Amino acid sequence: MTMNLLRLLSVSLLASAFLLSCQPKSKKIATPAPSELMVYESFDDFAPLLENKSDTAYVINFWATWCAPCVEEMPYFETLHERMSGEKVKVFLVSLDFKKDLDTKLKPFLEERKLKSTVMMLADGRYNDWIDRVTPEWSGAIPATVLVKGGELRFFGEQFPSYEALENWVKGL
């Protein structure tokens, strides 16, 4: 009887360990920087961000580590995040880096800059399928920024020349 109880307990422990190891892995990737890097494998998972109907403005900047103009304007978005933190404005930095470069380029880039804005990676490489779903105005070139508030979307398809230009554009909606 003790042997049967011991076998039952052993099988139960093994089954529990197996089931726990089968849990789906989170798409959030922790980084030492204050922001968390969210990885979206599919545009469909990311798309609800573009459908913001609240009175909070979502400033969504599409960029990549290899894009010099993107990197040049990034401090403007960080300043916007800091200066408008008490207002109804949220800044999202959406990296279009290749998924294979996540650990070798994107994560080190983020660790070095210690960004405070919310950083995401859109790893859906089917760009031609989803760029028009962001806005038909977008050719796919980066940097590109959209502002979504109350169900309305505004698009800016080039580099912001200054923080003031970004702030004025955001306040224009």
N, C-alpha and C positions, 0 to 999 in steps of 0.2 A: 504494500500500500504506500509506504514512504517512497519507494522507487517510482511508482506511478505519479505521485504528487511532484516529485523532483523532475520527472520527464515533462509533465504538464507545465510546470513553471519554466523550464528551459525553453520549451516550444513557444510559450507566451512571450518570453523576453526576446527571442529571435524574431518572432512575428512583429512585435512592437518596433524593434530596431529597423526592420525592413520597411515597415509602413512609414516610419518617420523619415527615412532616407528617400522616400518616393515623393515627398512634398514638393510642390512646384517652387522653383527658385524665384525670389523677388527680382524685379527688373531694376530696383534701386541699387546703385553701387555707391557705397560710402567712400568718401574721399576725405583727406585731412583738412581740406578747405571748408569754410563755413557752409558752403552750399552743398547740396546733394546732387549727384549726377543721376538723372533719370534717363534710362535708355528705352526708347520706343522702337520696337522692331518693325512696326507697321504704322503707316500713316493713319489708318483707321483708329488706332489707339490714341494717336495724337490729336486728331481732328476735333474732338469736343472743345479743346482750348480755343479754337477759332470760332466757336459758336457761342461765345460769352454774351449773355443777355443781361448781365448785371450792370449796375452803375459804376463798377470798378473797371478802370481802363487796363487792358492787358496789352503791354508793349512787348511784342514778340520779334526778336531780332534773329535772323538766319545768318549764320557765319560759319567759318572753318578756320582751323589753326594755320592752314597754308595760304590763307587769303590776307595779304598785307593790309588792304583797306579795312577789312573786318577787324583786324587786331588793332589798327590805329584808332578806330572809333569806339572800341570796347570801353575805355575809361569814361566816355560820355554816358554810357548806359549804367555803369557803376555809380557815377555821380547822380544820375537820375534816380536810381534805386535808393541811394542814401538821402537825397534831398526831399524826395516825395514819399518817404516811408510812412509818414503820418497821414497821407492823403490816399484816395482810392485809386492807386496806381500800382500795378505789379509788373515787374520786369522779368521776362523770360529770355534767356540766351540759348538758342537752339543750334547746336553744332551739327553741321552736315559732313563732318569728317567721316572717313570710311571706318566701318566697324573694326576692321583689322588693325586700325591705328589707335584704338581705344586706350590700350595700356602703354603703348610706346610714344604716343604723341599727345593725345587729348588729356589724359590724366596728369602727366607731368606739366603740361601747359597750365592746367587749372591749379595744381599744387603750387606752382611758382607764383601765380598771380593772386591767389587767395581771394577769388571772387565772392562777393556777398549776394549777388543776384541768383535767382534760380537758374540752374544750368541743366539743359536736356540734350540728349543726342537722338536725332532722328535717323535711325539706321536703315530705313527703307530705301534701298537703292533703285527703286522703280520711279525715278524722278519724273519721267514723262507722264506717268500715271497720276501723280498727285499735285504737281506744281499748279496746274489750272484750278485745282480744288482749293488752293490757298486763295488765289485770285487770278482771273484771266489776264490781269495787267502784268503779271510777273513772267519774265522770260526765263527765270531760273538762275540768273546771275546773282552773285552775292557780293557785298552785303545787301540784304533786303530786310525791310522792317514792316510789320503790320501792327496796327493799333485796333483792338476790338473792344467795343463798349456798347452796351445796350443793343446788341444784335447788329450794329453797324461796323463795317471794316474799312479802314483807310490803309493805303499802301504807299510806301516810299521805297523806290528801287535803286537807291545809290547810297554812297557813303555820306553820312552827316559831316559837314565841314567843321562843326563846333558843337560844344555842349548846348549853347544857346539855341542853335538851329534845331537840335533834337527837342529841347524843352518847349520851344515855341510850337513845333509840329504836334507834340503831345497835347499841349493846352488848346490846340485848335479844334479839338473834337468836343 
